[in-house]
């Protein structure tokens, strides 16, 4: 699990079939201080209706994402799992 700030959304005209109807977020992983970036921005599947500027917890747990999407062959890696209170 990793803290991240949502910095935008992504639009795809063609997606893997398992991603149909999903919302793609551009997230910037953060260090524990919530201010400094920890690596490059990533794409994450939105599962909690988060918005730009929100700090969230993201996970790369493949099993969770496969269950949420109902697909054993999804190429997605990151998903949001929690909003972080201030």
N, C-alpha and C positions, 0 to 999 in steps of 0.2 A: 504494500500500500504506500501511497505517496501523496503528499499535499500538492495541489496545483491550483493555479488561477486561470479562469476561463478568459481567453483573450479574443475569442471570436467564434464564428461558425464556419463550416465548410459546406459547399454545395457540390453535389456530384450528379451529373446527368445520367451516368451509367454506374451502377453499383453491383457488387456481388449479390445474388438473389437473397442471401440471408440478411442483408442490410436494408431491404425494402421497408420503407416507412420509419426508418430510424433517423435521429437527428445527430449530425456529426459536429462535435465541438473541437476547437483548437485550444489546447490547454498548455500552459507553461508550468512544468514541474517546479516546485519551490523547495528551498532549504527550510529547516525547522523554524527559522525566524520569520517566515512568510513574506519576506521582501526580496530576497536574492534568488535568481533563477538557478535551477539545478539541471542543467542540460538543455537540449533543444526542445522547442515546442513539439507536441504530439497530437495526433487525432484520437479522440475518445468518443465512444458511443454514450449518448445522454440517456440515463435511466432514471433521473430524479428531477427533471424539468429545471435545471440550473440555467443561469443567465450570465451574460458577459459581466466580468468583474467579480463574480462569486468565487470564493475559495472552496474547493471541493477536495474530497479524498478520491483518488483514482486507484484502480487495481488492474493488474494484468492477469488475474485469475481466469484462465481459459474456460474452466468448467462453469463458472458463474455466467459468463457471457454466452456460452453455448446454450445454457438453460434459458436465459432471458430471451435469446433470439430464436430458440427452438430449432437450432441447426448444429449438426456435428462437424460441419465443414466451413464454418465462418473464418474469414481471414482476419477479422478484427482482433486487436490485442488489448487495448485499454478501454475501460468503462468507468463512469462515475458511480460511486456508491453512497456518498454522503455529502451534505452541505456542512461546512464548518461555521459555527457561530463566531461572532467577533468577540 
